[in-house]
């Protein structure tokens, strides 16, 4: 895409984002966005295809805003504390940008994945693999990622749907702490961590290690990982 198209696309997204946050997704139409941007509807179609294409681009734009905010939250070096801070940042973004959040994480069809789902899952999974490698997870990272996203998006959507004056400030923190207690060890690993923590840590390390650096055949590595995951489940 050349520079002129890139600038036009960015300008339209900024106009559409302002309209979205001011009036909600129901106010977004190709005609209303084109009028607000001072362009012909045909130009918008050339850049985004149709309304669904524009909404998908806006969802990605919202996710970029979310990541920019999240990257300003420094790590404390403790995976569990970072999980708490990440949860609070996620909920806070949703409450500050409800229209964007609904577009990013909501869906209008049962079989349609929210636009931000895959990106969010991959980012969270990478963090949880590091937590597992540190011996801090009770369950495999993949399961933990699904549980965290289900819980945090559920809480955020519930709070967005509640009138601001009726929101219980403890709902988010109570759900966060219940999830942290269910998924993580109580404290930094002791000198003799539980078998589950050891198994998950080694499994996470194998995930992050290039296959060429593992002195096992692929079938042997797969078998080892299967054993580690079984040990983690039985010890938990």
Secondary structure, 3 states (H helix, E strand, C coil): CCHHHHHHHHHHHHHHHHHHHHHCHHHCCHHHHHHHHCCCHHHHHHHHCCHHHHHHHHHHHHHHHHHHHHCCCCCCCCHHHHHHHHHHHHHHHHHHCHHHHHHHHCCCCCCCCCCCHHHHHHHHHHHHHHHHHCCCECCCHHHHHHHHHHHHHHHHHHHHCCCHHHCCCHHHHHHHHHHHHHHECCCCCCCCCCHHHHHHHHHHHHHHCCHHHCCCCHHHHHHHHHHHHHHHHHHC
